[in-house]
Amino acid sequence: MSRHQTHSEDSVALLGEQLAKRAIDRRRFLQGAILLGATTAVGRTAWAQAKEIVLANAGGDAVTAMGQAYGEPYMKQVPATKVVIDGTFPSSAKIKAMVEAKNTTWDICDRNLTAALELGEPGLLQEIDYMVVDRNKLRPEHAGKWGCGSYVYSNVLAYQADAFGGRKPMTWKDFWNVKDFPGKRALRKHIDGQLEAALLADGVPPKDIYPIDLKRALAKIKELKPHCIFWSTGAESQQVLRDKEVVMANLWNTRATVLRRESKQKIDFHFNEASLWVGAWIVPKNNPAGKDVFKFMASTQDPGRQVELFKLLGNGPVNPAAAPMVPEDLRPIDPGSPANYAMQVPADVEWYAKNSAAALTAYIEAVS
């Protein structure tokens, strides 16, 4: 089975699509590209004698975006340090291999809190130094032992605004209600945010979603299966709505935001009952920059820098203090805003760390 596309990888793909269509400001990205264009092996060699912090992310335009939002400001703040963005996706397998071979080349990786638990418990990660990183700039649940929250994103309900005579599907019960809201739906061919939606549709209160009743969730998904398309990539989730193959879909807020803008809100979405996820910084054991990496991590907690990343990639600020700094016209699409955050169901990272592999296998069998 091939590896599933992650949200961070999809953010890269999405940004590239928007740049290609000139739907977003190219000037910002050119500035970052000039600054960080030498992040290949050649650039690394040129900077070999300088102190550097290597940040691994999903690559592509995320290299430029994180360079502009985080790398450039830090290098101005600490001139003796070079921040190098490595676009080689820091998969769990790669991190494990590096650490076990005692050949760690990454200092900080863009993953999530689930990965922090999966890799931290077997001793592959450094604990976050909260003497340097500020817990007060995070919600308590985002300050993990091995992972520090870096941004938020969501699985949301998006819909064709003109499909139901002015009515709007506001809950996952509506999503499953093919009588009053007829038409095809789209779910992701992966468990994240899909099992939660099924249980909410089946009447489970948000506070009781976890631990997930997998049997019940799969039964509910099988009930809707004849009316569903299952998407594998973010681009596909977007296209089935754009082409009106489906009347509603469960997809990432970053993709839904683009659809909302492009269609002038003929395709719309909301955060009610959305599944909320947290990107996180993790630090592999024996990272070359050592403890200095936590100074860089602390710098990314700056609310203004998080707002900049939100503007570039659509990932919401994780620092609550950023909320008033988000431009007013962007607040409705910010998954981290207080109003939007309050109506979502935060993913249980411990449940996913322990159960995702077996649950995914069962889910794929159920929807195939």
ZAFI-642722 format. One line per field, with one value per residue (C-alpha): x negated, y, z; residue number from 1; residue in three letters. Coordinates in Angstrom, 3 decimals. Each point is the difference from the previous one (the first is absolute). Layout:
N
px	[X	...] .
py	[Y	...] .
pz	[Z	...] .
nr	[NUM	...] .
rest	[Ala	...] .
This chain:
368
px	[0.000	-1.449	-0.504	2.975	-0.400	-0.349	1.547	-3.392	-0.796	3.388	-0.621	-3.105	1.913	2.796	-2.348	-1.730	3.337	0.932	-3.365	0.309	3.409	-1.235	2.786	-2.343	-2.710	-3.113	-2.225	-0.001	-1.154	-2.698	-1.488	-0.109	-1.263	-2.944	-0.794	0.345	-0.721	-3.264	1.630	-1.172	-3.166	-1.972	1.362	-0.650	-3.628	-0.403	1.210	-1.877	-2.248	2.847	2.185	3.267	3.379	1.527	3.795	1.566	3.467	2.118	-1.982	1.016	1.435	0.138	-3.778	0.562	2.957	-1.701	-3.178	1.794	2.156	-2.621	-3.454	-0.646	1.161	-2.120	-3.109	0.467	0.496	-3.026	-2.376	-2.549	2.532	1.248	3.446	0.041	3.328	-0.282	3.023	-0.540	3.182	-1.067	1.858	-0.056	-1.997	-2.699	-0.269	-0.240	-2.725	-2.015	0.108	-0.762	-2.933	-1.268	0.041	2.615	-0.113	3.261	0.363	3.741	2.804	3.487	2.304	2.917	0.703	0.867	-3.419	-1.560	1.500	-0.765	-3.660	-0.482	1.083	-2.645	-2.685	-0.587	0.698	-1.311	2.417	1.118	-1.932	2.767	-2.571	-0.624	3.249	2.894	2.905	2.032	0.091	1.789	3.255	-0.911	0.993	-2.454	-3.078	-1.072	-2.961	-1.635	2.055	0.727	3.115	-0.913	3.309	3.556	2.073	3.350	2.149	3.115	3.390	0.016	3.103	1.602	1.821	2.679	0.769	2.691	2.342	-1.775	-0.408	-3.493	-1.307	-1.328	-0.706	-1.296	3.560	0.918	-2.908	1.425	3.589	0.333	3.783	0.006	-3.415	-0.094	-3.108	-3.423	-2.411	-3.780	-1.949	-3.741	-1.536	-1.695	1.271	-1.022	3.185	2.218	0.641	0.863	2.504	1.688	0.427	1.357	2.461	1.039	0.848	-3.136	-0.570	-3.317	-1.273	0.513	-1.672	-3.167	-0.920	1.435	2.481	-1.495	2.689	2.743	-1.847	-0.630	3.627	1.100	-2.444	1.196	3.530	-1.050	-2.396	2.458	0.244	-3.739	-3.133	-3.214	-2.849	-3.702	-1.663	0.921	0.173	2.520	2.177	0.070	0.725	3.052	1.645	-1.170	1.424	3.215	-0.525	0.980	2.256	-2.120	-3.307	-2.146	-3.321	-2.823	0.800	-2.896	1.635	3.472	-1.329	-1.242	3.316	1.905	-2.098	-0.032	3.752	0.914	1.544	2.127	-2.018	-0.154	-1.037	0.099	-1.809	3.020	-0.880	-3.257	-2.834	-2.858	-3.633	-3.255	-3.250	-3.015	-3.725	-2.013	-3.765	-1.799	-2.494	-3.620	0.976	-3.108	1.117	0.622	1.889	-0.168	2.914	2.327	-0.889	1.118	3.149	0.800	-0.352	2.717	2.421	0.060	3.657	-0.909	-2.139	2.791	2.454	-2.460	-0.095	3.824	0.130	-2.439	1.150	3.447	-1.115	1.496	-2.128	-0.337	-0.867	3.328	-1.601	-0.110	3.797	0.389	-2.875	1.744	1.526	3.736	0.873	-2.020	1.408	2.965	-2.433	-2.518	0.351	-1.866	2.259	1.763	3.471	-0.956	-2.157	2.845	2.360	-2.449	-0.865	-3.741	-1.585	-1.141	-3.678	-0.480	2.794	-1.505	-3.510	1.183	2.706	-0.475	-1.747	2.639	2.872	-1.261	-0.221	3.588	1.186	-1.600	1.604	3.371	-0.071	-1.706] .
py	[0.000	3.401	2.662	2.323	3.682	2.025	3.390	1.720	-1.571	1.089	3.563	0.001	-1.340	2.512	2.951	-1.091	-0.173	3.486	1.419	-1.595	1.623	3.328	-0.184	1.161	2.610	-1.355	2.808	-1.410	-3.368	1.391	1.833	-3.194	-2.009	2.358	-0.263	-3.760	-1.118	-1.607	-2.572	-2.871	-1.972	2.706	2.691	-2.161	-0.380	3.749	0.523	-2.956	2.160	2.104	-0.962	-1.187	-1.345	-2.418	-0.112	-2.927	0.433	-1.275	1.893	2.070	3.385	-0.847	0.506	3.576	0.676	-1.211	1.716	3.297	-0.333	-1.547	-0.355	3.557	1.690	-2.358	0.615	3.739	-0.632	-2.326	1.013	-2.727	-2.701	-1.233	-1.605	-2.626	-1.422	-3.587	-1.006	-3.735	-1.069	-1.114	-3.299	-2.075	-2.694	2.476	1.502	-3.474	-1.032	3.175	-0.264	-3.720	0.468	2.882	2.149	2.660	2.875	1.785	2.304	0.641	-1.680	1.104	-2.870	-0.264	-0.911	-3.584	-0.487	1.559	-2.756	-2.783	1.002	1.386	-3.017	-2.313	2.595	1.456	3.641	2.607	1.298	3.582	2.447	2.085	2.086	1.542	-0.687	1.885	-2.173	3.165	0.535	-3.341	-1.501	-2.605	-2.909	1.181	-0.099	-3.620	-1.734	-0.613	2.328	3.728	1.215	2.057	0.585	-1.306	-1.349	-1.711	-2.501	2.031	-0.431	1.826	0.179	1.385	3.072	-0.043	-3.735	-0.103	2.914	2.303	-2.560	-0.693	-3.335	1.046	-3.361	-3.447	-1.258	2.239	-1.438	-3.507	1.161	-0.824	0.485	3.683	0.729	-2.229	-0.566	-1.579	0.635	-0.272	-1.455	-0.447	-3.402	0.247	-0.020	3.471	1.985	-2.574	-2.300	3.009	1.248	-3.410	-0.211	3.554	-0.895	-3.031	2.147	-0.341	3.234	1.735	-0.652	-3.747	-0.385	-1.448	-2.741	-0.566	-2.857	-1.278	-2.582	2.613	2.564	-2.467	-1.144	3.616	0.559	-3.153	1.392	3.055	-1.831	-0.313	3.802	0.670	0.697	-0.587	2.414	-0.706	3.387	3.527	0.981	-2.765	1.122	3.463	-1.123	-2.119	3.072	2.308	-2.367	-0.472	-3.746	0.331	2.363	-0.088	-1.348	-0.580	1.656	2.138	3.621	1.131	-1.526	1.198	3.540	0.066	-1.343	2.608	2.806	-1.273	-0.645	3.258	-2.104	-2.167	-2.704	0.743	-1.666	0.466	-1.246	-1.403	-3.560	0.172	-2.306	2.138	-1.052	1.449	0.182	-0.297	0.565	-3.060	-0.335	-3.252	-1.354	1.110	2.909	1.933	3.415	-1.400	2.200	3.035	-1.481	0.896	3.676	-0.217	-1.901	2.725	2.628	-1.716	0.606	3.692	0.725	2.277	-2.696	-2.556	2.391	0.341	-3.784	-0.069	2.538	-2.085	-3.574	0.234	-1.780	1.792	1.567	-2.247	2.886	1.435	3.453	0.033	0.148	3.810	0.369	-2.011	2.412	0.328	-1.376	-3.168	-0.765	-2.049	-2.426	-0.233	-3.375	1.401	2.982	-0.238	-0.199	-2.678	-1.946	-0.267	-1.767	-2.720	-3.443	-0.214	-3.243	-2.324	-0.452	-2.805	-2.037	0.481	-0.823	-3.339	-0.979	1.680	-2.870	-2.639	2.471	1.116	-3.594	-0.655	3.266	-0.647	-3.449	1.560	2.667	-1.946] .
pz	[0.000	-0.945	2.636	0.345	-0.751	3.189	0.634	-0.068	-3.372	-1.299	1.177	-2.191	-2.993	0.523	0.199	-3.176	-1.817	1.162	-1.032	-3.421	-0.484	1.377	2.562	2.766	0.274	-1.674	1.281	3.526	-1.210	-2.254	2.971	2.007	-2.957	-0.466	3.690	0.231	-3.542	1.077	2.247	-2.163	0.697	-1.827	2.307	3.036	-1.075	-0.431	3.558	1.443	2.160	1.428	2.939	-1.461	0.992	-2.484	-0.134	-1.878	-1.472	-2.889	-2.628	-3.004	0.859	3.697	-0.129	-1.098	2.278	3.185	-1.097	-0.316	3.109	2.305	-1.556	-1.175	3.242	2.099	-2.063	0.515	3.710	0.286	-2.839	0.757	-0.842	-3.379	-0.147	-2.741	-1.137	-1.222	-2.057	0.496	1.801	3.511	0.116	3.153	-1.796	-1.054	3.472	1.549	-2.452	0.605	3.769	0.125	-2.386	2.168	-3.137	0.721	-2.503	0.887	2.990	-0.041	-1.949	-1.021	1.023	2.460	3.614	-0.915	-1.603	3.089	2.140	-2.479	-0.224	3.479	1.996	-1.545	0.737	-3.468	0.896	2.390	2.602	-0.658	2.176	1.556	1.812	-3.433	-1.880	1.629	1.179	0.533	-3.768	-0.472	1.138	2.638	-2.255	-2.676	2.238	-0.351	1.581	-3.384	-2.235	0.071	-1.831	-3.076	-1.871	-0.205	-2.891	-0.378	-1.851	-0.807	-1.668	-3.361	-2.183	-3.154	1.347	-2.706	0.126	2.672	-0.578	2.377	2.804	1.298	1.306	3.392	1.674	-0.889	0.529	-2.920	-1.981	0.510	-0.696	-3.698	0.067	0.937	-1.525	-3.109	-2.091	0.072	2.853	0.301	2.904	0.297	-0.649	3.382	3.572	1.204	0.578	-1.711	2.960	2.136	-2.572	-0.167	3.765	0.227	-2.767	2.038	2.995	2.124	1.996	-0.748	3.532	-0.492	-3.414	1.555	0.379	-3.468	-0.335	-3.247	-0.689	0.372	-2.119	-2.838	0.033	-0.407	-2.857	-1.765	0.262	-2.015	-2.317	-2.957	-0.039	0.353	-1.957	1.972	-0.714	0.397	-0.607	0.955	-3.671	-0.617	2.921	-1.497	-3.544	0.797	1.538	-2.771	-2.624	2.012	0.176	3.651	1.932	3.147	1.253	3.045	-0.871	1.372	0.815	-2.201	-3.073	1.015	0.379	-3.593	-1.284	1.990	-1.452	-3.588	-0.106	1.744	2.780	-2.315	1.695	3.701	3.260	3.756	3.081	1.837	1.146	-1.964	1.012	1.335	-0.460	1.266	-1.918	2.284	0.138	0.970	0.585	-0.911	2.507	-0.545	-2.251	-1.152	1.318	3.475	2.447	-2.299	-1.905	2.868	-0.363	-3.602	1.003	2.531	-2.746	-2.042	2.876	-0.900	-0.901	-2.906	-1.599	0.408	-1.684	-2.874	-0.431	0.081	-2.825	-2.046	0.663	1.657	3.162	3.009	2.743	3.047	2.329	1.271	0.163	-3.819	-0.336	0.101	-2.474	-2.722	-2.546	0.530	-3.436	0.701	3.452	-1.283	-1.667	2.875	1.763	3.001	0.670	3.390	-1.566	-2.537	2.423	2.524	-2.413	-1.061	1.359	0.795	-1.191	2.779	-0.815	2.515	-1.579	-3.455	1.152	1.387	-2.486	-3.378	-1.824	0.800	-0.432	-3.403	-1.253	1.101	-1.541	-3.387	-0.090	0.832	-2.713	-2.784] .
nr	[1	2	3	4	5	6	7	8	9	10	11	12	13	14	15	16	17	18	19	20	21	22	23	24	25	26	27	28	29	30	31	32	33	34	35	36	37	38	39	40	41	42	43	44	45	46	47	48	49	50	51	52	53	54	55	56	57	58	59	60	61	62	63	64	65	66	67	68	69	70	71	72	73	74	75	76	77	78	79	80	81	82	83	84	85	86	87	88	89	90	91	92	93	94	95	96	97	98	99	100	101	102	103	104	105	106	107	108	109	110	111	112	113	114	115	116	117	118	119	120	121	122	123	124	125	126	127	128	129	130	131	132	133	134	135	136	137	138	139	140	141	142	143	144	145	146	147	148	149	150	151	152	153	154	155	156	157	158	159	160	161	162	163	164	165	166	167	168	169	170	171	172	173	174	175	176	177	178	179	180	181	182	183	184	185	186	187	188	189	190	191	192	193	194	195	196	197	198	199	200	201	202	203	204	205	206	207	208	209	210	211	212	213	214	215	216	217	218	219	220	221	222	223	224	225	226	227	228	229	230	231	232	233	234	235	236	237	238	239	240	241	242	243	244	245	246	247	248	249	250	251	252	253	254	255	256	257	258	259	260	261	262	263	264	265	266	267	268	269	270	271	272	273	274	275	276	277	278	279	280	281	282	283	284	285	286	287	288	289	290	291	292	293	294	295	296	297	298	299	300	301	302	303	304	305	306	307	308	309	310	311	312	313	314	315	316	317	318	319	320	321	322	323	324	325	326	327	328	329	330	331	332	333	334	335	336	337	338	339	340	341	342	343	344	345	346	347	348	349	350	351	352	353	354	355	356	357	358	359	360	361	362	363	364	365	366	367	368] .
rest	[Met	Ser	Arg	His	Gln	Thr	His	Ser	Glu	Asp	Ser	Val	Ala	Leu	Leu	Gly	Glu	Gln	Leu	Ala	Lys	Arg	Ala	Ile	Asp	Arg	Arg	Arg	Phe	Leu	Gln	Gly	Ala	Ile	Leu	Leu	Gly	Ala	Thr	Thr	Ala	Val	Gly	Arg	Thr	Ala	Trp	Ala	Gln	Ala	Lys	Glu	Ile	Val	Leu	Ala	Asn	Ala	Gly	Gly	Asp	Ala	Val	Thr	Ala	Met	Gly	Gln	Ala	Tyr	Gly	Glu	Pro	Tyr	Met	Lys	Gln	Val	Pro	Ala	Thr	Lys	Val	Val	Ile	Asp	Gly	Thr	Phe	Pro	Ser	Ser	Ala	Lys	Ile	Lys	Ala	Met	Val	Glu	Ala	Lys	Asn	Thr	Thr	Trp	Asp	Ile	Cys	Asp	Arg	Asn	Leu	Thr	Ala	Ala	Leu	Glu	Leu	Gly	Glu	Pro	Gly	Leu	Leu	Gln	Glu	Ile	Asp	Tyr	Met	Val	Val	Asp	Arg	Asn	Lys	Leu	Arg	Pro	Glu	His	Ala	Gly	Lys	Trp	Gly	Cys	Gly	Ser	Tyr	Val	Tyr	Ser	Asn	Val	Leu	Ala	Tyr	Gln	Ala	Asp	Ala	Phe	Gly	Gly	Arg	Lys	Pro	Met	Thr	Trp	Lys	Asp	Phe	Trp	Asn	Val	Lys	Asp	Phe	Pro	Gly	Lys	Arg	Ala	Leu	Arg	Lys	His	Ile	Asp	Gly	Gln	Leu	Glu	Ala	Ala	Leu	Leu	Ala	Asp	Gly	Val	Pro	Pro	Lys	Asp	Ile	Tyr	Pro	Ile	Asp	Leu	Lys	Arg	Ala	Leu	Ala	Lys	Ile	Lys	Glu	Leu	Lys	Pro	His	Cys	Ile	Phe	Trp	Ser	Thr	Gly	Ala	Glu	Ser	Gln	Gln	Val	Leu	Arg	Asp	Lys	Glu	Val	Val	Met	Ala	Asn	Leu	Trp	Asn	Thr	Arg	Ala	Thr	Val	Leu	Arg	Arg	Glu	Ser	Lys	Gln	Lys	Ile	Asp	Phe	His	Phe	Asn	Glu	Ala	Ser	Leu	Trp	Val	Gly	Ala	Trp	Ile	Val	Pro	Lys	Asn	Asn	Pro	Ala	Gly	Lys	Asp	Val	Phe	Lys	Phe	Met	Ala	Ser	Thr	Gln	Asp	Pro	Gly	Arg	Gln	Val	Glu	Leu	Phe	Lys	Leu	Leu	Gly	Asn	Gly	Pro	Val	Asn	Pro	Ala	Ala	Ala	Pro	Met	Val	Pro	Glu	Asp	Leu	Arg	Pro	Ile	Asp	Pro	Gly	Ser	Pro	Ala	Asn	Tyr	Ala	Met	Gln	Val	Pro	Ala	Asp	Val	Glu	Trp	Tyr	Ala	Lys	Asn	Ser	Ala	Ala	Ala	Leu	Thr	Ala	Tyr	Ile	Glu	Ala	Val	Ser] .
